[in-house]
Amino acid sequence: MQGSVTPRSASARRRAWQAGGLVVSAALVLPLLSAGPSATAERTVRPARSAQPASGALQRDFAAAAAQYRVPQSVLLGVAYLQSRWDAHGGAPSVTGGYGPMHLTDAGTALEEAPHHTDSGEDPRGDDARPARTGGEAGVPEVSELPARLKTLERAAALTGLPAAELRQSPSANVRGGAALLAAEQKQLGQPLSADPADWYGAVARFSGADDTATATTYADDVYDVIRTGERRTTDSGQQISLPGSPRLVPHRTRAADLGLRTADTGRTECPKTVACEWIPAPYKEFGDGDYGNHDKGDRPASQGIDYIVVHDTEATWDTTLKLVQNPEYVSWQYSLRSSDGHIAQHVPLKDVAWHAGNWYVNSKSVGLEHEGFLTSPDAWYTEAMYRASARLVKYLAKRYGIPLDRQHVLGHDNVPGTTTATIRGMHTDPGPYWDWAHYFELLGKPFTPSAGPSSGVVTVRPRYAKHQPLYTGCVKAGQPCAPHGSGAVRLHTAPAQDAPLVKDIGLRPGGQDSTNGVNDTGARASTGQQYAVAERRGEWTAIWYLGQKAWFHNPRTRPTAVNARGLLLTPRDGAAEVPVYGRAYPEAAAYAGTSVPVQAISPLPYKLLAGQRYVVGDRAPGEYFFAPRFDTAGHRVIRGEEAYHEIQFGHRVAYVKASDVRVFRP
């Protein structure tokens, strides 16, 4: 879900609060495409930073807090790792209002300080055969309505005597607050402040804030897995943290029986055993005038293959998200994931088609994952607990349906193409440039590593997330610089120079206006994991083929922002000066013969794939259209043509070309 920046008054926030699509679709970002100055350079303009503490200071803070509150240091470090990977994020809140290494939540303060967005107007269903279906609105919750799991910083302040502002901004104070909370949970369970980490399983489970036993214990199991294996990393502020492994540690899991939490209804859930999953169904219901909601019945994969997984962001609290997906007049997605503890709710059976991606072809062949985030500020961050739960779910889905774990099949909502020229500008841009695709794919077991030599004809975009901090604008106000933040996206220029203009996207700006450095402007952006054909190399710069043009990005050998790779490429067939590009792979007209299904237009996008240009190939598949315009499923039908299509990485979004128009080869 996403939208333009709106006022921060309570009434305006209530009107503006939105929830929307899925496709590692984080609805964080909306196309503020005309906002902000044209980005003619990668130079960074940032607020001044205070001097950073010594690189070992945070490790000492963990040791001191553990000693003060009599919490085993390994437990404190393990919990913090699962919350934040020990990062402080410069004092910025997470998507659910959590601050600092311990993710102490102060959602009320975060809600007051964050900008909010209105919907971009995308039709999540994306089917020309039916009237557009847009999402409704949901009110911003009052602070008094927020659950306890979103107000843990207040409790930490009472336990430590430290001011709330200090707990938000000081990593040292934040760690003390987390230690105090863990100790308090241990005492409430009637357990001693033991020096043995095995005795703290119940307290760790309660620290998660989960209200059901399965989620709390899954969270605790993850923390103890971190403690057993150990971790070591340099944080976003340059702090070196080490947690030595304890491979023989066996936690006392019987403590979970004392938590007093509910048992979640697993119902018809389709989830791996490694996550906590709950069945909260979306309604399939008529509500008058021939209209119905909020998804379509299907028979996948017997009727159609499931080829894509789309990542989204909710732009709403967990409770609001659940209310929306249970509204028959709203839209839908298969899964919601909670930020604080990684809890998963499934709403639509995988055999059915949810309305989430804004492209009916993609909807009918995908699964949508909506990640909780009620702060629409794109420089907010996501918890490690949610990243891990999401990755486990994606691995399960990929194995079940044979979906390749790559960036042409695991899409962000911002990678889904508009179906026609008219829909391009309204497509959502979540999860945006701050989603950590590199870490996500490490958790998937598919890290983006070099697979070819320096003269390869293919590159995989792969900047160093934490240290790669290009300037973005528009997080709070149009044209205003966003706070410094790691990013998985690189900017693309018309020439190998920092002051060269950014490449243009004629779909987003038919008038030929410049692309910008706006946080929601995808016109000149390549994202981590996306693969492109190399057009040229010159010094520290690499050019790729992108939206029918050469696009240059800074890629120095000492600080590379891409790795060399192998892959299939395609180019226009011999003798063709150009070939059309499509936002969906629909069948040819002849495929509808003998049916009552109206022929769906095969409408090319405004871009051209020109002779001599090359693009990385994804799937090859026949044209398909799922006809499901009515509540009565008797007339539902899949039309499959003889004309085959190739999916390609064409710009920031994927696209499709007819196989008969191109020649496929291996460079």
C-alpha positions as CSV (number, residue, x, y, z in Angstrom):
1,M,0.0,0.0,0.0
2,Q,1.2,3.5,-0.6
3,G,0.4,7.0,-1.5
4,S,1.3,10.7,-1.5
5,V,2.4,12.5,1.7
6,T,-0.5,13.9,3.7
7,P,-0.8,16.1,6.8
8,R,0.0,14.7,10.2
9,S,-3.1,15.8,12.1
10,A,-5.0,13.0,13.8
11,S,-8.1,13.5,11.6
12,A,-6.0,13.6,8.4
13,R,-4.1,10.5,9.5
14,R,-7.3,8.6,10.1
15,R,-8.5,9.5,6.6
16,A,-5.2,8.6,5.0
17,W,-4.5,5.3,6.7
18,Q,-4.4,2.6,4.0
19,A,-3.8,-1.1,3.6
20,G,-3.0,-2.6,0.2
21,G,-1.4,-5.1,-2.2
22,L,1.0,-7.8,-1.7
23,V,3.9,-9.0,-4.1
24,V,6.8,-8.4,-1.7
25,S,4.8,-5.5,-2.2
26,A,5.5,-3.2,0.6
27,A,3.0,-0.5,0.3
28,L,5.6,1.9,1.7
29,V,6.2,3.7,-1.5
30,L,3.9,5.5,-3.9
31,P,4.9,7.1,-7.1
32,L,5.6,10.6,-6.1
33,L,7.0,10.7,-9.6
34,S,6.9,14.4,-10.0
35,A,8.3,15.2,-6.6
36,G,11.8,16.2,-5.8
37,P,14.6,17.6,-7.9
38,S,16.1,15.6,-10.8
39,A,18.8,13.4,-9.5
40,T,21.8,14.3,-11.6
41,A,24.4,12.8,-9.3
42,E,24.9,10.2,-6.6
43,R,26.5,12.7,-4.2
44,T,25.0,12.5,-0.7
45,V,23.6,15.4,1.1
46,R,23.0,14.4,4.7
47,P,22.4,15.8,8.1
48,A,25.5,16.1,10.2
49,R,26.2,13.1,12.4
50,S,27.6,13.0,15.9
51,A,30.9,11.2,16.5
52,Q,30.5,7.5,16.5
53,P,31.5,5.5,19.7
54,A,34.4,3.2,19.7
55,S,33.7,0.0,17.7
56,G,33.6,-2.2,20.9
57,A,31.3,0.1,22.9
58,L,28.1,-1.7,22.2
59,Q,29.5,-5.1,23.1
60,R,30.5,-3.6,26.5
61,D,27.0,-2.2,26.8
62,F,25.5,-5.6,26.4
63,A,27.9,-7.0,29.0
64,A,27.1,-4.3,31.5
65,A,23.3,-4.5,31.0
66,A,23.4,-8.3,31.4
67,A,25.3,-8.0,34.6
68,Q,23.1,-5.2,36.0
69,Y,19.9,-7.1,35.4
70,R,21.3,-10.6,35.9
71,V,20.4,-11.8,32.4
72,P,22.8,-14.2,30.7
73,Q,24.7,-12.2,28.1
74,S,24.1,-14.8,25.4
75,V,20.3,-14.5,25.9
76,L,20.4,-10.7,25.7
77,L,22.5,-10.8,22.6
78,G,20.4,-13.6,21.0
79,V,17.2,-11.6,21.5
80,A,18.7,-8.5,20.2
81,Y,20.0,-10.3,17.1
82,L,16.5,-11.6,16.3
83,Q,15.0,-8.2,16.8
84,S,17.5,-6.0,14.9
85,R,20.7,-7.9,14.1
86,W,22.2,-5.5,16.7
87,D,21.7,-2.5,14.5
88,A,20.6,0.8,15.9
89,H,19.2,2.4,12.7
90,G,20.3,5.8,13.8
91,G,17.4,6.0,16.2
92,A,14.8,5.6,13.5
93,P,11.8,3.4,14.3
94,S,11.0,0.1,12.6
95,V,7.8,-0.4,10.6
96,T,6.0,-1.2,13.9
97,G,7.5,1.6,16.0
98,G,10.4,-0.4,17.5
99,Y,13.6,1.5,18.4
100,G,17.2,0.4,18.9
101,P,19.0,-3.0,19.1
102,M,16.3,-4.4,21.4
103,H,13.4,-3.1,19.2
104,L,11.6,-1.5,22.2
105,T,8.3,-0.4,20.8
106,D,6.8,3.1,21.1
107,A,4.3,3.0,18.4
108,G,2.5,6.1,19.6
109,T,5.5,8.3,19.2
110,A,6.5,6.7,15.9
111,L,3.0,7.2,14.6
112,E,3.0,10.9,15.5
113,E,6.3,11.5,13.8
114,A,5.8,9.5,10.6
115,P,4.4,10.7,7.3
116,H,1.4,8.9,5.9
117,H,0.4,8.1,2.4
118,T,-2.8,7.8,0.4
119,D,-3.5,5.2,-2.2
120,S,-2.0,5.6,-5.6
121,G,-5.1,4.4,-7.4
122,E,-3.8,1.0,-8.5
123,D,-6.5,-1.6,-9.2
124,P,-5.1,-4.6,-7.2
125,R,-7.2,-7.0,-9.3
126,G,-5.8,-5.6,-12.6
127,D,-8.3,-7.3,-14.9
128,D,-9.7,-5.3,-17.8
129,A,-12.7,-7.6,-18.1
130,R,-14.1,-6.2,-14.8
131,P,-14.6,-2.8,-13.2
132,A,-11.6,-1.6,-11.2
133,R,-11.5,-2.7,-7.6
134,T,-9.7,-0.3,-5.3
135,G,-8.9,-0.6,-1.6
136,G,-10.9,1.3,1.0
137,E,-9.6,3.3,4.0
138,A,-8.9,2.3,7.5
139,G,-8.5,4.7,10.5
140,V,-5.2,5.3,12.2
141,P,-5.5,3.8,15.6
142,E,-5.4,5.9,18.7
143,V,-2.4,5.3,21.1
144,S,-4.8,3.9,23.7
145,E,-5.9,1.3,21.2
146,L,-2.4,-0.1,20.5
147,P,-1.7,-3.5,21.9
148,A,0.9,-4.0,24.6
149,R,3.5,-5.5,22.2
150,L,3.6,-2.0,20.5
151,K,4.3,-0.2,23.8
152,T,7.2,-2.0,25.4
153,L,9.4,1.1,25.6
154,E,7.0,2.6,28.1
155,R,7.4,-0.4,30.3
156,A,11.2,-0.4,29.9
157,A,11.2,3.3,31.0
158,A,9.3,2.4,34.2
159,L,11.7,-0.5,35.0
160,T,14.9,1.4,34.3
161,G,14.0,4.9,35.3
162,L,15.4,6.1,32.0
163,P,13.6,8.7,29.9
164,A,11.7,7.4,26.9
165,A,13.7,9.7,24.6
166,E,16.9,8.2,25.8
167,L,15.7,4.6,25.3
168,R,14.7,5.6,21.7
169,Q,18.0,7.3,20.8
170,S,20.8,5.8,22.9
171,P,21.8,2.2,21.9
172,S,23.3,1.8,25.4
173,A,20.1,2.8,27.2
174,N,18.1,0.7,24.8
175,V,20.1,-2.4,25.6
176,R,19.5,-1.7,29.3
177,G,15.8,-1.4,28.7
178,G,15.7,-4.8,26.9
179,A,17.6,-6.5,29.7
180,A,15.2,-5.0,32.3
181,L,12.2,-6.3,30.3
182,L,13.7,-9.8,30.0
183,A,14.4,-9.9,33.8
184,A,10.9,-8.7,34.5
185,E,9.4,-11.5,32.3
186,Q,11.5,-14.1,34.1
187,K,10.3,-12.9,37.5
188,Q,6.6,-12.8,36.3
189,L,7.0,-16.5,35.4
190,G,8.2,-17.2,38.9
191,Q,11.6,-18.2,37.7
192,P,15.0,-17.2,39.3
193,L,17.4,-14.9,37.5
194,S,19.6,-17.9,36.7
195,A,23.0,-17.7,35.1
196,D,22.1,-20.7,32.9
197,P,20.7,-19.5,29.5
198,A,18.7,-22.7,29.3
199,D,16.4,-21.4,32.1
200,W,15.3,-18.3,30.2
201,Y,13.2,-20.0,27.4
202,G,9.9,-18.8,28.9
203,A,11.1,-15.2,29.4
204,V,12.4,-15.1,25.8
205,A,9.0,-16.4,24.5
206,R,7.2,-13.7,26.5
207,F,9.5,-11.0,25.2
208,S,8.3,-11.7,21.7
209,G,4.9,-10.1,22.6
210,A,3.1,-12.9,20.8
211,D,-0.4,-13.7,22.1
212,D,-0.4,-17.4,21.0
213,T,1.8,-20.3,22.2
214,A,3.0,-21.4,18.7
215,T,4.4,-17.9,17.8
216,A,6.0,-17.3,21.1
217,T,7.8,-20.7,21.1
218,T,8.8,-20.3,17.5
219,Y,10.4,-17.0,18.4
220,A,12.2,-18.4,21.4
221,D,13.4,-21.4,19.3
222,D,14.9,-18.9,16.8
223,V,16.7,-17.0,19.6
224,Y,18.2,-20.2,21.0
225,D,19.2,-21.3,17.5
226,V,21.2,-18.0,17.2
227,I,22.7,-18.7,20.7
228,R,23.7,-22.2,19.7
229,T,25.2,-21.3,16.3
230,G,26.7,-18.0,17.3
231,E,26.9,-14.8,15.3
232,R,29.4,-12.1,14.5
233,R,28.9,-8.9,12.5
234,T,29.7,-5.2,12.2
235,T,26.5,-3.2,12.8
236,D,25.2,-0.3,10.8
237,S,27.0,2.1,13.2
238,G,30.4,0.3,12.9
239,Q,30.0,-1.6,16.2
240,Q,31.7,-5.1,16.2
241,I,29.5,-7.6,18.0
242,S,30.3,-11.2,18.7
243,L,28.1,-14.0,20.2
244,P,30.2,-17.2,20.6
245,G,28.2,-20.3,19.8
246,S,27.0,-22.7,22.4
247,P,26.2,-25.8,20.3
248,R,25.4,-28.0,23.3
249,L,22.8,-25.7,24.8
250,V,19.4,-27.2,25.3
251,P,16.7,-24.8,26.5
252,H,14.1,-25.8,29.0
253,R,11.1,-25.7,26.6
254,T,8.7,-26.9,29.3
255,R,8.6,-23.3,30.5
256,A,6.3,-22.6,27.5
257,A,3.4,-24.3,29.4
258,D,3.5,-21.4,31.9
259,L,2.9,-18.7,29.4
260,G,-0.9,-18.8,29.5
261,L,-1.3,-17.9,25.8
262,R,-4.0,-18.9,23.4
263,T,-3.8,-21.7,20.9
264,A,-4.1,-20.3,17.4
265,D,-6.5,-21.9,14.9
266,T,-4.3,-23.4,12.2
267,G,-7.5,-24.4,10.2
268,R,-6.7,-24.7,6.5
269,T,-3.2,-23.2,6.7
270,E,-0.6,-24.1,4.2
271,C,2.6,-23.3,6.0
272,P,5.9,-24.9,6.8
273,K,6.3,-26.4,10.3
274,T,9.1,-23.9,11.0
275,V,6.7,-21.0,11.3
276,A,3.7,-20.2,13.4
277,C,0.7,-19.9,11.2
278,E,-2.9,-19.1,11.8
279,W,-6.1,-19.4,9.6
280,I,-8.0,-16.1,9.3
281,P,-10.0,-16.5,6.1
282,A,-10.8,-13.8,3.6
283,P,-14.5,-13.9,2.5
284,Y,-15.8,-15.1,-0.8
285,K,-19.1,-13.3,-0.7
286,E,-21.6,-11.5,-2.9
287,F,-22.8,-8.1,-1.9
288,G,-25.2,-6.9,-4.6
289,D,-25.3,-5.5,-8.2
290,G,-23.4,-8.6,-9.3
291,D,-20.4,-7.6,-7.3
292,Y,-18.5,-9.9,-4.9
293,G,-15.3,-10.1,-3.0
294,N,-12.6,-10.4,-2.2
295,H,-10.8,-13.0,-4.3
296,D,-11.6,-15.6,-7.0
297,K,-12.0,-19.4,-6.6
298,G,-9.4,-21.4,-8.6
299,D,-7.9,-24.8,-9.0
300,R,-4.2,-24.0,-9.0
301,P,-1.8,-25.6,-9.9
302,A,-4.0,-28.0,-11.9
303,S,-5.5,-25.1,-13.8
304,Q,-2.5,-22.7,-13.9
305,G,1.0,-22.9,-12.6
306,I,2.0,-20.8,-9.6
307,D,5.2,-19.0,-10.9
308,Y,5.6,-15.9,-8.7
309,I,5.8,-14.8,-5.1
310,V,5.1,-11.1,-4.6
311,V,6.3,-9.3,-1.5
312,H,4.2,-6.4,-0.1
313,D,4.0,-4.0,2.9
314,T,0.7,-3.4,4.6
315,E,0.7,0.3,5.5
316,A,-1.5,-0.6,8.5
317,T,-1.3,-2.1,11.9
318,W,-1.7,-5.9,12.3
319,D,-5.3,-5.6,13.6
320,T,-6.3,-3.2,10.8
321,T,-4.7,-5.4,8.2
322,L,-6.8,-8.4,9.4
323,K,-10.0,-6.3,9.4
324,L,-9.3,-5.2,5.9
325,V,-8.6,-8.6,4.4
326,Q,-11.8,-9.9,6.1
327,N,-13.9,-7.2,4.3
328,P,-15.6,-8.7,1.2
329,E,-15.6,-5.2,-0.4
330,Y,-11.8,-4.9,0.0
331,V,-9.0,-6.8,-1.8
332,S,-7.0,-9.8,-0.7
333,W,-3.7,-11.6,-0.4
334,Q,-2.7,-15.1,0.7
335,Y,-0.5,-14.3,3.7
336,S,0.1,-11.5,6.3
337,L,3.3,-11.5,8.3
338,R,3.6,-9.7,11.7
339,S,6.7,-7.6,12.3
340,S,7.3,-8.0,16.0
341,D,7.5,-11.8,16.1
342,G,7.1,-13.2,12.6
343,H,3.6,-14.6,13.2
344,I,1.8,-15.5,9.9
345,A,-1.9,-15.5,9.1
346,Q,-3.2,-17.2,5.9
347,H,-6.3,-15.7,4.3
348,V,-6.7,-17.3,0.9
349,P,-6.1,-20.9,-0.1
350,L,-3.2,-21.3,-2.5
351,K,-5.4,-22.9,-5.1
352,D,-7.4,-19.6,-5.3
353,V,-6.5,-16.3,-6.8
354,A,-6.1,-13.2,-4.6
355,W,-6.4,-9.6,-5.7
356,H,-3.1,-8.0,-4.8
357,A,-0.5,-7.2,-7.5
358,G,-2.4,-4.8,-9.8
359,N,-1.8,-7.2,-12.8
360,W,-4.3,-10.0,-13.4
361,Y,-1.8,-12.2,-15.3
362,V,0.5,-12.0,-12.3
363,N,-2.3,-12.4,-9.7
364,S,-3.5,-15.6,-11.4
365,K,0.0,-17.1,-11.3
366,S,1.3,-15.8,-7.9
367,V,1.1,-15.9,-4.1
368,G,1.0,-12.5,-2.3
369,L,2.8,-11.9,1.0
370,E,1.8,-8.7,2.9
371,H,4.4,-7.7,5.6
372,E,3.1,-5.6,8.5
373,G,4.2,-2.0,8.5
374,F,2.0,0.7,9.9
375,L,4.6,3.4,9.5
376,T,4.8,4.5,5.9
377,S,8.1,6.2,6.3
378,P,10.3,4.3,3.9
379,D,13.4,4.6,6.0
380,A,11.8,2.5,8.7
381,W,13.2,-1.0,9.0
382,Y,12.0,-4.6,9.3
383,T,12.7,-7.0,12.1
384,E,14.9,-10.0,11.7
385,A,12.0,-12.1,13.1
386,M,9.8,-11.1,10.2
387,Y,12.6,-11.5,7.6
388,R,13.2,-15.1,8.8
389,A,9.6,-16.1,8.9
390,S,9.0,-14.7,5.5
391,A,12.1,-16.5,4.1
392,R,10.9,-19.8,5.5
393,L,7.5,-19.3,4.0
394,V,9.0,-18.4,0.6
395,K,11.3,-21.5,0.7
396,Y,8.3,-23.7,1.4
397,L,6.2,-22.2,-1.4
398,A,9.1,-22.3,-3.9
399,K,9.7,-26.0,-3.1
400,R,6.0,-26.9,-3.3
401,Y,5.4,-25.2,-6.7
402,G,8.9,-25.4,-8.3
403,I,9.4,-21.7,-8.2
404,P,13.0,-20.6,-8.9
405,L,14.5,-18.6,-6.0
406,D,15.6,-15.6,-8.1
407,R,14.4,-12.1,-8.6
408,Q,12.4,-12.8,-11.7
409,H,10.1,-15.1,-9.7
410,V,10.4,-13.6,-6.2
411,L,9.1,-10.1,-6.9
412,G,8.5,-6.9,-5.0
413,H,5.2,-5.2,-5.8
414,D,7.5,-2.6,-7.3
415,N,8.7,-5.2,-9.9
416,V,5.2,-6.1,-11.2
417,P,4.6,-4.4,-14.6
418,G,1.6,-2.3,-15.5
419,T,-0.8,-4.3,-17.7
420,T,-1.2,-1.5,-20.3
421,T,0.3,1.9,-20.9
422,A,-2.5,3.6,-19.0
423,T,-1.8,1.6,-15.8
424,I,2.0,2.2,-15.5
425,R,1.9,5.4,-13.5
426,G,-0.5,3.9,-10.9
427,M,1.5,0.8,-10.1
428,H,2.7,0.5,-6.5
429,T,6.3,0.9,-5.5
430,D,6.6,-1.1,-2.3
431,P,8.6,-2.6,-0.7
432,G,11.0,0.1,-2.1
433,P,14.7,0.7,-2.0
434,Y,15.1,-0.1,1.7
435,W,14.0,-3.7,1.7
436,D,17.1,-5.8,2.2
437,W,16.9,-8.2,-0.7
438,A,20.5,-9.4,-0.2
439,H,19.8,-10.5,3.4
440,Y,16.5,-11.9,2.4
441,F,18.1,-14.2,-0.2
442,E,20.8,-15.2,2.2
443,L,18.1,-16.4,4.5
444,L,16.6,-18.2,1.4
445,G,19.9,-20.0,1.0
446,K,20.5,-18.3,-2.4
447,P,22.9,-15.5,-1.8
448,F,23.9,-13.3,-4.8
449,T,27.5,-14.3,-5.4
450,P,29.7,-14.1,-8.5
451,S,29.1,-16.9,-11.0
452,A,31.2,-15.7,-13.9
453,G,34.4,-13.8,-14.7
454,P,35.1,-10.1,-15.2
455,S,34.1,-10.2,-18.9
456,S,30.7,-11.7,-18.3
457,G,27.8,-10.5,-20.4
458,V,25.5,-10.5,-17.3
459,V,25.6,-8.8,-14.0
460,T,23.6,-9.2,-10.8
461,V,23.0,-6.0,-8.9
462,R,24.5,-6.3,-5.4
463,P,25.5,-3.2,-3.5
464,R,26.7,-3.5,0.1
465,Y,23.4,-2.7,1.8
466,A,24.5,-1.0,5.0
467,K,27.2,1.1,3.4
468,H,25.4,1.9,0.2
469,Q,23.3,5.0,1.1
470,P,22.3,7.0,-2.0
471,L,20.4,10.2,-1.4
472,Y,16.6,9.8,-1.6
473,T,14.0,12.5,-1.2
474,G,10.3,12.5,-0.4
475,C,10.2,10.2,2.7
476,V,8.5,13.0,4.7
477,K,8.1,15.9,2.3
478,A,8.5,16.2,-1.5
479,G,12.1,17.2,-2.3
480,Q,13.3,16.9,1.2
481,P,16.2,14.5,1.8
482,C,15.4,11.3,3.6
483,A,17.4,10.2,6.6
484,P,20.6,8.2,5.8
485,H,19.8,4.6,5.4
486,G,21.2,1.5,3.7
487,S,19.7,0.6,0.3
488,G,19.7,-2.3,-2.1
489,A,19.1,-0.1,-5.2
490,V,21.5,1.6,-7.5
491,R,20.7,4.6,-9.7
492,L,21.1,4.6,-13.5
493,H,22.6,7.4,-15.5
494,T,22.7,8.2,-19.2
495,A,26.5,8.4,-19.2
496,P,29.4,7.1,-17.0
497,A,29.6,10.1,-14.8
498,Q,28.0,11.1,-11.4
499,D,26.7,14.4,-12.9
500,A,25.1,12.7,-15.9
501,P,21.3,12.8,-16.0
502,L,19.3,9.8,-14.9
503,V,17.8,7.6,-17.6
504,K,14.2,8.3,-18.4
505,D,11.1,6.1,-18.2
506,I,8.7,7.1,-20.9
507,G,6.0,4.9,-19.3
508,L,6.1,6.9,-16.1
509,R,6.7,10.2,-17.9
510,P,5.3,10.2,-21.4
511,G,6.3,13.8,-21.7
512,G,10.0,13.0,-21.4
513,Q,10.5,14.6,-18.0
514,D,13.6,13.6,-16.0
515,S,13.6,10.8,-13.5
516,T,14.2,11.9,-9.9
517,N,15.8,10.7,-6.7
518,G,12.4,10.5,-5.1
519,V,12.1,7.4,-2.8
520,N,9.1,6.2,-4.9
521,D,10.5,6.9,-8.3
522,T,11.5,3.7,-10.0
523,G,12.3,5.2,-13.4
524,A,16.1,4.9,-13.1
525,R,16.6,2.2,-10.5
526,A,18.0,-1.3,-10.4
527,S,17.5,-3.4,-7.3
528,T,19.6,-6.1,-5.6
529,G,19.3,-9.5,-7.2
530,Q,18.0,-8.2,-10.5
531,Q,20.1,-9.4,-13.5
532,Y,20.8,-7.3,-16.6
533,A,22.7,-7.8,-19.8
534,V,26.0,-5.8,-19.9
535,A,26.0,-3.2,-22.7
536,E,29.5,-1.7,-22.0
537,R,32.1,-1.4,-19.4
538,R,34.2,1.8,-19.0
539,G,36.6,2.3,-16.0
540,E,34.6,2.2,-12.8
541,W,31.3,2.2,-14.6
542,T,29.1,-0.5,-16.1
543,A,26.3,0.0,-18.6
544,I,23.3,-2.3,-18.8
545,W,20.4,-2.5,-21.3
546,Y,17.4,-1.0,-19.5
547,L,14.0,0.1,-20.9
548,G,15.4,0.2,-24.4
549,Q,18.5,2.3,-23.6
550,K,22.0,2.1,-22.1
551,A,21.9,2.8,-18.4
552,W,25.2,3.4,-16.5
553,F,25.8,2.7,-12.8
554,H,28.9,3.2,-10.7
555,N,30.6,-0.1,-10.1
556,P,34.2,0.3,-8.9
557,R,36.2,-2.8,-8.4
558,T,37.1,-1.8,-4.8
559,R,33.4,-1.1,-3.9
560,P,31.4,-3.1,-6.4
561,T,27.6,-2.6,-6.7
562,A,27.1,-5.7,-8.9
563,V,28.6,-9.1,-9.3
564,N,29.3,-10.9,-12.6
565,A,26.9,-13.7,-13.5
566,R,25.8,-16.2,-16.1
567,G,22.4,-16.3,-17.7
568,L,20.4,-16.7,-20.9
569,L,19.9,-13.6,-23.0
570,L,17.5,-12.6,-25.8
571,T,17.6,-10.1,-28.5
572,P,15.2,-9.2,-31.5
573,R,15.1,-12.0,-34.1
574,D,17.3,-11.5,-37.1
575,G,16.0,-8.8,-39.4
576,A,13.8,-7.1,-36.8
577,A,14.6,-3.5,-36.0
578,E,12.5,-3.6,-32.8
579,V,10.0,-5.8,-31.0
580,P,7.1,-4.8,-28.7
581,V,7.2,-5.4,-25.0
582,Y,4.1,-6.4,-22.9
583,G,3.0,-6.1,-19.3
584,R,1.1,-9.4,-19.4
585,A,1.3,-12.6,-21.4
586,Y,-2.2,-13.1,-22.8
587,P,-3.1,-15.6,-25.6
588,E,-3.6,-14.8,-29.2
589,A,-7.2,-14.1,-30.4
590,A,-7.5,-17.5,-32.0
591,A,-7.2,-19.2,-28.6
592,Y,-10.6,-17.9,-27.6
593,A,-12.4,-19.5,-30.6
594,G,-15.3,-21.8,-29.7
595,T,-15.6,-20.3,-26.2
596,S,-17.8,-17.6,-24.7
597,V,-14.8,-15.8,-23.3
598,P,-14.3,-12.3,-24.8
599,V,-10.9,-11.8,-26.5
600,Q,-8.5,-9.9,-24.3
601,A,-6.4,-7.2,-25.9
602,I,-2.7,-7.9,-26.3
603,S,-1.6,-4.3,-25.6
604,P,2.1,-3.4,-26.0
605,L,3.7,-1.0,-23.5
606,P,5.2,2.2,-24.8
607,Y,8.8,0.8,-24.6
608,K,10.7,-0.9,-27.5
609,L,13.3,-3.6,-27.4
610,L,15.7,-2.6,-30.2
611,A,18.0,-4.6,-32.4
612,G,21.4,-5.0,-30.8
613,Q,20.0,-4.8,-27.3
614,R,20.0,-7.8,-24.9
615,Y,17.9,-8.7,-21.8
616,V,18.1,-11.5,-19.3
617,V,15.5,-14.2,-19.8
618,G,13.3,-15.6,-17.1
619,D,10.5,-18.1,-17.8
620,R,9.1,-19.2,-21.2
621,A,5.4,-19.9,-21.0
622,P,2.3,-20.0,-23.2
623,G,-0.1,-17.1,-23.2
624,E,-2.7,-17.5,-20.5
625,Y,-5.9,-15.7,-19.4
626,F,-8.0,-16.8,-16.4
627,F,-11.6,-15.7,-17.1
628,A,-13.4,-15.4,-13.7
629,P,-15.7,-12.4,-13.9
630,R,-18.6,-13.7,-11.8
631,F,-19.2,-15.1,-8.3
632,D,-20.6,-18.3,-9.9
633,T,-17.5,-20.4,-10.7
634,A,-19.3,-22.4,-13.4
635,G,-18.2,-20.0,-16.1
636,H,-14.6,-19.7,-14.9
637,R,-12.1,-20.9,-17.5
638,V,-8.4,-20.7,-18.4
639,I,-7.7,-19.8,-22.0
640,R,-4.2,-21.0,-23.1
641,G,-2.7,-20.0,-26.4
642,E,-0.1,-21.4,-28.8
643,E,1.9,-18.1,-28.7
644,A,4.7,-18.4,-26.2
645,Y,6.2,-15.6,-24.2
646,H,9.5,-14.9,-22.4
647,E,9.7,-13.0,-19.2
648,I,12.6,-10.5,-19.2
649,Q,14.2,-8.2,-16.7
650,F,13.5,-5.1,-18.8
651,G,13.6,-2.2,-16.3
652,H,13.0,-2.0,-12.6
653,R,9.9,-4.1,-13.4
654,V,9.8,-7.3,-15.4
655,A,8.1,-7.5,-18.8
656,Y,7.1,-10.0,-21.5
657,V,8.0,-10.5,-25.2
658,K,6.7,-13.0,-27.7
659,A,9.0,-15.9,-28.3
660,S,8.5,-15.5,-32.0
661,D,9.9,-12.0,-31.9
662,V,13.2,-12.8,-30.3
663,R,16.3,-15.0,-30.4
664,V,17.5,-16.6,-27.2
665,F,21.2,-17.3,-26.7
666,R,23.8,-17.9,-24.0
667,P,26.6,-15.2,-24.1
